[in-house]
Amino acid sequence: MPHAPAQFRFGLMCRGTSFPAWQARCLEMLLDSGLARPALLIVDAGMQAPPAPSSVWKKLGKLLRLEVPLFSIYKTYWLNRRCLATRPVDMSTVFAEVPRVSCRVVRKGKFSEYFQKQDLDVIRAHDLDFVLRFGFNIIRGEILTAPRYGVWSFHHGDEQVYRGAPPCFWEIFQGQPQTGCMLQRLTERLDGGIILKKGWFPTVHHSYPRNRDAAHFAGVSWPTQVCEDLMAGRAGYLQDPPTATTAPIFLEPTNRQMLVFGVKQFWSSLRHLFRFPGVTDHKVPLERSAE
């Protein structure tokens, strides 16, 4: 493993300089540590502008015909308004002087995104130690080995049980007692990277927003901890084999599954409200894997 520098240079894959609150906290901790400084913003130039809003009657008609995914409605009008972790934080001042490159990736297959050669050349020229992926989708190809210590990405879920999306949902739907999260060094395999940090906490069955908040805030210190390990020469896990997982890849729930989920949430909320036996208090400290 290369000798650690006095301060790491990192790149940041993003959509701009507004970040969800959990990402903002992660970046603040990393910058406050003095261990790393941002050397390049890698901005997704392929983000499309949102479509023009439909009329209320048009939306209602689609809903009655079940043409609109219920999860999308739930996410827009309930989840996004109650999740603290996903509220936007403006960090334009923090990154005002950081150089940036706008990249338009090439889509191959259904989900895979590859960086173009001219963008890879620019990224390599900045001599990055690592890249934090807070933007783009399923990235593959040469970008994964462009930084010295790879591309680091969070997965909010236990990769041995759940791969795919949405984060922290299926644990509630299937009644899992614990929800996992990890920081991984990305490989070509979806949610099958090299585990850098990993932990679990009791699933918050009565509230999906609170379960998501718990997972997203749980690991915000992990990139800083990996930098500390690199400085101390105890980050050999960066070269470990990728996690061997055969877990199924989940997608967003169907309308039928959302109806079942709604019933389960209602019942779990009643149990939590009246403190029936079997309710787990989510304020148990995060349990971490051995490092």
N, C-alpha and C positions, 0 to 999 in steps of 0.2 A: 504494500500500500504506500502511495506517495507520502513524503513528509508533509505534515500539516503546516500551512503558512501562518503568519502572525494573525491574519484576519481572512476569513473566507469570502470569496466573491461569488454571489449567487444571482441566478436569473429567476425571473418570476413570470410564469405563464398566466396571463390574465385577460380580462375583457376591457380594461381601462384602469382607472385609479379609484374606483368605488368598489369596496369589498364587503361581503357579508361580515357581520360582527365577529364571528368566530375566526375568520381569516385575518381580519384586522388585528385581533388580539394576538394571534399567532405571530404576525409580522412585528407587532410592537415588542413582544417579548424577545424575538430574535434580534431586533435592532438595539434594544436596550441592553442586551447582554454584551454588546461590543465584539462579539465573536465573528459577525458576518456583516457585510454591507451589500446593498443591492447594486449590481453592475449592469443589469440590462432588464428592461421590461419587454417581454415577448408577447405582443398583443395580437389577439385573434381578430384578423381583418375580415373574417367571413361571417361575423355575427350579423344577422339580418334585422332590419328594423321590424318592430312588431306590426302585425297587420292592423288595418283600420278597424276600429270597434264596430261590431254589428249593432243593429237596433235591438232594443229590449224584446220586441215581438219576434224578431228573427231568432234571437237566442232562446226564447221560450219555446218556439216551434221546434228547434233542434233538440232541446231538452226533452220535450214530450215525445219526440220520435226516437229518443235514446241515441241520437247522432253525436251527442257531446259526451265524452268520457266523464263519469262522475268524479273520478279522482282529480281531473283537471279543475273542475268546479270547486271541489273540496280544498284543493291546494291554493287556489286563487283567493277564495272568500273566507277561508277559515285558517288553514295551516300557515300561510305566509303572514297573516295578521297577528298570529299568536306565537310564532317562533321568535325568540330573542336572538338566536344564533344567526338567523338569516337577514336581519335588518341591515340595510346598507350603511356603510361608514365611508365618508369621503376622505381619501388619503392623498389627494392631489398635491398638497403642500409637501408631504413627506417625500414623494417621488418626483418632484418638479424638476430636479437636476439630473435625474437618471436617464441615460440614453434608452431609446426604445426602437424596436423593429416591429413593423406590422407584417404578419405572416398570414398568407392564405394557403391553407393546407389542401392537399389532394385527397379526396375521398376514394377509398378502394373497398369494394364489398359493401356491406350494409352499414357498418359503423366505423371502420378503421380510418384513421387520419394520418397522412404522411407529410412531413415538411419537405418543401422544395429545396433543391441544391443551393440556390442563391441565398436563401434564408439560413440554411445550415452553415454556409460559409461565414455569414455575419455572426451567427451565434458562436461558432468556434473561435472566431477572431477575438472575442471578449474573454477568452480564457477562464471560463466559469468553473467553479469547484462543484456546484450542484445547482439544480433548477427545482423550484417549488411549482408544482402544477396546480394553479388556482384558476385555470381556464382551459379551453379546448375540451375535447371529448376523449375518445379512446385513441391515444396516440401510439404509433408504432414506427419502426424503422430506425434510421441512423440517429435521430434526435435522442434516443435513449442512452446512447454512449457518447454523445457530444460533450457533456460536462464530465469533469474528472471523477466525481462520485455519483454520477447518474441523475435521473429525474425522480424526485420524491413526491409521493401522492398519498392522500388520505383515502382510506376506504372505511365507511361507517357501517360496520357489520362484521361478523365473524366470517372470514373467507372460507372457513372449513364447513360452514353451514349455508351461507348466503353469498352469492355473487350477483352483480347486476343492481337493479333499482326497484323501488325507491328506498333510500336509506332508512334503516330502523323501523320499517313498516311491517315486514313479514314476521319479525319477532313477536309483535303484538298479535298479528292475525293468527299465527300458529301457536300462541301461548308459550313461547320460550321464556324461561325464567331469567335469562341473561341476554344482554345485547353487547356485542363486541365492537371494537374499532381498532384500526391499525394505521401506522405510517409505513409505507412500503417503497422500496426502490423498484420502479416499474421495469417489467420485462415485456416480451411480446404477448404474454398470456393475460387475459382479462382477470383482474383481481387475483393474479397468481405471481406476484412479485416477490422480491426479497424482503422479508419482514425486518424493519428497523426497530419499531416499538409496537406493542400490542397490549390491549387491556379490555376488561369487561366490567359491566355494572348491572345491577338489577334492572330488569325491564320495567318501565313505567306503563303498566297495562292500561291505566285509565285515561292516558293523555298522550296521543301521538306527538303533538308539539313539544311536550316536556321530554319525551323520550329522545326526540331529535336534538333538542337543546343539550341534554346530558351527553349524548354521543359526540356532538360537534365541539363542545367546550372541553371534553375530557382530555383530548390530546394536543391542545394548543401549545404546550411547552415542549413537545417531542422534537421538532426540528432543532430547537436550541439545545436539547439534551444530546442529540446526535452530534452536533458541533462540539459540545463539551467532550464527548467520548472521542471524537477525532483528535482534538487537541491533546487529550490525555493518552492517546495511543491505545485505546480500548474499544475501537469500532471495527474489529475484525468481522463483525456480523454483516458489514456492507458487502462482503464477498461470499456470503453464505449461499447455498443453493436456494432457488425460488421455493416458495411454499408449495407443497404437494397437496393440492386440493382437487377433489372431483365433485365439489358442490354444484348443484344446478344453478343456472343463470336465470334470475327472476326478472320479470318486466313489470310495468305498471299494472295494477289490478284492473280486472274487468269491472263493468258495471255491476254484475251479479256479486262479485267478490266485495265490492264496496258496500253493497247493501248488507252483506253478512258482517262486514267490518263495523258498519254503523251500529248494528245490534250488539256486537261484542263490546264496543266502546261504551254504549249506553249502560249495559249491565256492569261493566268494570267500574264505571263512574259511580253507580249506585253502591257497589261494594266498597269503594274508596270513601264515599261520602258518609256511609253509616258504619264504616270500619268493621265490615264483616270479616270473619276469619279467612286467611289465605291471601290478604292484600299485602304486597311487598312495599316497604318504604324505600323509595329510590335514593335516599340520602346516605346510602352506604358508600364508603370510600371506594374509588376505582381500584379494581384488582388488576395488577399488571403481570405480564409474563416475565419469566426470568430473562435477564439480559446478559 
